[in-house]
Amino acid sequence: MRDLSVFSSGSFDLIFHPVSNLFVPDIRPVWAEAYRVLPPGGILLAGFMNPVNYIFDMDLMDQCVLEVKYSIPYSDLTSLSEGSLKGYLEKGWPIEFGHTLEDQIGGQLDAGFYLTGFYEDIQPEVILSKYIPTFIATRAVKPSL
C-alpha cells in the first residue's frame, strides 16, 4: 500500500482502505499513493484504530484493566520488551504500529485530499470502548482540477 507503482495515476475511482494502517510503520506514503492512483473526484474510504488504543498495556486491557504504558506513535518493534516481542513473533502475531492523528488525518489532508466525512465506532467487547470510540473512519475526495 506504500508503493502502488504497478498502477498508473488515476487507475481507481474508489479506494476502500480498511483498518490496515496498523501494519505500516510510516503511513504518509500510503496517503500519497492513494491520492496518486485516484482521478480527480476519486474517493478514499479509510478506517483506522484510534491511537489511544496503543497507550495501554494490552495484557492488562484484556483483563479489563486500563493502565497507561506506551506513547504515540507506537511500534511493537520498539515499545515491547524483547521477551514480549519474541513471544508475539513466535505466535505468528503481526507487528503493529499506532499512528498519531496528525499522520492519520493530517496525512490525508497533506496528500491533497479534502475530508468530506468522519465517523467513530466502538468494539463492544473491548473495555476501552466503554470510555471512547476505538475506531475512526474518514471519507476523503481528491479534488477536481
C-alpha positions in Angstrom: 0.0 0.0 0.0 3.0 2.3 0.3 4.2 1.5 -3.3 1.4 1.2 -5.9 3.8 1.9 -8.7 2.4 -1.0 -10.7 -0.7 1.1 -11.2 -0.8 4.2 -13.3 -2.1 7.5 -11.9 -5.9 7.8 -11.9 -6.4 4.0 -12.1 -9.1 3.7 -9.5 -12.3 5.7 -8.8 -12.6 4.4 -5.2 -10.2 3.1 -2.6 -11.5 1.2 0.3 -8.8 1.2 2.9 -10.0 -0.8 6.0 -8.1 -0.9 9.3 -4.7 -1.8 7.8 -2.5 1.2 8.6 -1.7 -0.5 11.9 0.6 -2.9 9.9 2.6 0.0 8.3 5.4 1.9 10.1 5.0 5.1 8.1 1.5 5.9 6.7 2.1 9.2 4.9 3.4 7.3 1.7 0.1 5.3 1.8 -1.9 8.5 1.6 0.3 9.9 -1.2 0.0 6.7 -3.2 -3.8 6.6 -2.7 -4.0 10.2 -3.9 -1.9 9.4 -7.0 -3.9 6.4 -8.2 -7.3 8.2 -7.8 -8.5 10.5 -10.6 -9.9 14.0 -9.7 -13.2 13.3 -7.8 -12.0 9.9 -6.7 -12.9 8.8 -3.2 -10.8 7.3 -0.4 -12.7 5.5 2.4 -10.2 4.8 5.2 -10.6 3.2 8.6 -8.0 3.1 11.4 -7.6 2.5 15.1 -8.0 5.4 17.4 -4.4 6.0 18.6 -5.5 5.9 22.2 -5.8 2.1 21.8 -2.0 1.8 21.8 -1.2 3.7 25.0 -2.4 1.0 27.3 -0.8 -2.3 28.4 -2.6 -4.8 26.2 -2.3 -7.7 28.5 -3.9 -5.8 31.3 -6.6 -4.4 29.0 -7.5 -8.0 28.2 -8.2 -8.3 31.9 -10.3 -5.1 31.9 -7.6 -3.0 33.5 -6.6 0.3 31.8 -3.0 1.2 32.6 -1.1 3.7 30.5 2.2 2.2 29.4 3.2 3.5 26.0 3.3 6.7 24.0 2.2 7.5 20.4 3.5 6.9 17.9 3.6 3.3 19.0 5.6 0.4 17.5 5.7 -3.2 18.6 9.3 -3.2 17.4 10.4 -0.5 19.8 7.7 -0.4 22.5 7.5 -4.0 23.6 10.1 -5.7 25.7 12.5 -8.1 23.8 10.7 -11.0 25.5 7.2 -9.8 24.6 8.2 -9.1 21.0 9.7 -12.6 20.8 6.5 -14.1 22.1 4.4 -12.2 19.6 6.6 -13.4 16.7 6.7 -17.0 17.9 2.8 -16.9 18.0 2.8 -15.6 14.5 1.1 -12.3 15.5 1.6 -9.4 13.2 3.7 -6.4 14.2 1.5 -3.3 14.8 2.1 0.4 14.7 -0.1 3.1 16.3 0.0 6.4 14.5 -0.8 9.9 15.5 -4.0 11.6 14.3 -1.7 14.1 12.7 -0.4 11.3 10.4 -3.7 9.6 10.0 -5.9 12.6 9.3 -3.4 15.3 8.7 -1.6 13.0 6.3 -4.6 12.7 4.1 -5.0 16.5 4.1 -1.3 16.9 3.3 -1.5 14.5 0.4 -4.1 16.8 -1.1 -7.4 15.2 -0.1 -10.5 17.1 1.0 -12.0 15.4 4.1 -15.8 15.1 3.5 -16.8 12.6 6.2 -15.8 11.4 9.6 -17.1 8.5 11.7 -16.2 6.9 15.1 -17.1 3.4 16.2 -16.6 1.1 19.1 -15.6 -2.5 19.7 -18.2 -3.5 22.4 -16.0 -6.4 23.6 -13.1 -4.1 24.4 -13.1 -2.3 27.8 -11.8 0.9 26.3 -14.9 1.3 24.2 -16.8 2.0 27.4 -14.9 5.3 27.5 -14.0 6.3 24.0 -14.6 5.2 20.4 -11.8 2.8 19.3 -12.1 3.1 15.6 -12.2 6.1 13.2 -13.2 6.2 9.6 -12.8 9.0 7.1 -14.2 9.8 3.6 -11.8 11.9 1.6 -12.1 13.1 -2.0 -9.3 14.0 -4.5 -10.4 17.5 -5.6 -11.4 18.1 -9.2 -9.0 20.3 -11.1 
